[in-house]
Amino acid sequence: MVAKIKHGQSLIGALNYNESKVGKGLAEFLGAYNYVKEDALLTFRDKLERLTGLAERNQRTRTNTFHASLNFNLAEHLEKEVLLDIAQVYMQKLGFEDQPFLIYKHNDAAHPHIHILSTNIKADGQRISMHNIGRDRSEKARVEIENDFSLVKAALSNSEQNDISYSDLKPVVYGNTDSRRSVSIIVNEITRSYNFTSIPEFNAVLQAYNIMADTGSPVSTMFKKQGLRYWILNHGLRVGVPLKASSLYKKPTLRILHERFKLNSYLRKASLKELRGKIGHVADSSPNKEQFQKTLQKQNVHVVFRVNNEGRYYGVTFVDHDLKVVIKGSDLGKEFSAANLLLKFKSTQEQNNFPKYSVAHPIKTKSQFDECINEFADNSDSLVEQLLGLHELQDQAIPTALKFKKKKRKKLKF
């Protein structure tokens, strides 16, 4: 079992979240504790007013909402009564046994899980402290409940660790597998086998498996405290609940990854020459970015061009799945940076758009001359600058035999 706690300032927001899921058929209301009415008779207003009535007794406390989720293993199919008993025991062990709380079972993920909603303001107006509640009380309660109800333990046992197979990794599909186990397997295999030296490089591999490592925004507490979490992606968008790095098997935290970065910077040096040659050859023969990516993909090299919110390219990362190397283009050499590669493709495209006939390759027949004129007419908007000297090219390139001869005026004889 995995327990996750959120606390906030909006009881109505938390209640509406659960009730809206019920309305959409994605959840069901299991029951309530310490309410006067029977469960079947409780309305939305009844549920809310019981909680807000207590919260109003302490106007100084801003955080008055307790919202927890208890997540169970995919193999566990627990009856309603068992889920209610687990919720009651859990709340008792956290010191909420006298508080009113509501239990919902959510059916919008592959693994079974319940949500518990309550308030930390007691009848006498005193508050139940939720400072470090997850570490100090919830974790202990989780372990005890796993033993008392014979649940699958959240921490992988030694035998389970040995059973993990790293072969034939497949992208995670949210809702189809045990999220924590799937993310653990993929993250640890990539950490073990690929040579990367930064979080963006790490993500260049992870995103192929619908996973993203997230350090938080630069102004967030998580970022300042060097925290790390992993998201499951669906079409590039985050879905579900993020998984803390410390909750995964082998704990792939930012501190551990930083040590790995240092080692990888040395390990990947042996492969850089081969990678430069492979990428350079394809870059020279590719007319555009799309063909460049497609050709390298056939050679098991994934190319990720990074784009900012304004749609501008600011970097490129190469992932060689054969060499197990991940590296920024600029680290391979200046010519492999995103700016230089895109400039190269632009130059190649312009050359391809230039007329096939020039001073170097002159027009030799009248049909070729007509073809050149037709091409200019079809592409005059894009080629006007390149063809400004067309009259000079005509004079220099058209054979004498094709030029119109001037008729000589006869001299008058006197």
Phi, psi and omega in degrees: 000141176239127180250134178228134184240134172236141175229144185207202187240006185233096176294320181293326178294317180293319179294317180296326178301312182288318182293325178293326176295320177298316180298329180271359181080014182261358180204166176222144179279117183274321181167177181224151177239144179063036171249151182284313183283161173292153183305317185292340183265354184287128174263173177303317181295320179299315181296318184287314186294330177296323181280314182291332178299323176284318183299328181289347181281355176221096183280344183280331182280119183276325179268106185233009184244126175250122182222109183240154172233135177248119187249133185246165182292152180302328184282351184267124178240090188267137178289163182302316182297322180293318179297320178294320179295318179298316180298318181294316179295319180300312181294326178295316181292338178271354180089020181251019186297334180264359181273149172287136176212152183246142181239130178234140172257123181262139182241025184260015177218164183294321182273143178290140178202154179237155176244140179237127182241131180204184174235149181266009177266123183275174184297330179273006179088351177285155181253150172271121183295133177247016178290121182057032182296326179295315183285318189275327185238316185295318182296318178295317179297320180301312182297317181295320179293321176303318180287316184293325183255009179054048180272160175292129184287143181293319180284131179293135176282169180300320181293322178293322179298320181288337182279347183296126180255128182263357181278150177055054178294140179234149178303145178285134174247114184301129178093348181261342183221172173289109188303310185297316181294315181297315179296320179301313182299311184291312182300315183288327177291317179294319178299322183286321193255338183259147178258103178229157186232013179199165178296316177301321178293320177300315181293332179299329176275314184302322185294339174291342179248019178063040179226148177221134173272132187231124178263358181088169178288154183303338181262000183279156177296322180300317180295316182295330181263013177060041178276166180208138176221162182239132179251148167269138182252148174227107185057040177084355181256144179290137178226157177073204181252134180293152180253125177295141180301324182290345180270352181270158177299135184071359172049069179285068182280171181295325179297317179292320180295323179299323176294322179293323179303315182298316180294316183295329180299333177271320185295326186277351182301326183293340184258352188294322181298314179296320181292320178300315181297319181295314182288319181299319180297317180290322180298321181292332184256003182261130181280341183204174183297318183297316179293324177301313180293318182296317181294316179292328178299324178294336178264016177067031175244119181266129182250123181244108174274126183267132184235136179276182184295340180270002178085013180263140177284131180232003179179166177218142179233137179250133178239108178265108185283345175277314180278348182060043182239136175236129184204146174289149180300319181295334177284339176281331182154156184303324183289348181258007177290159181300317182298314182290323178295315180294325176295322179295316180294323179296317179296319179295320180296319180295322178295322180291333180278346182289143181305146184289344181255136180207184178299323180291327179234081189290159174284131184244345181228163179294326180294323177293323178296317179296321179297319179297317180296319179295320179296320178296320180294321181288330187238029187298327182293320184269342187246005188301320181292323182287338186249017179300330181265027184298322182295326178292319180298321180297314183297323184277329191262334185285128179300153183301325183297335183266351182281145177286128182276142176284133178279123181286137177279134179284137178282141179283136179260134178253000000 
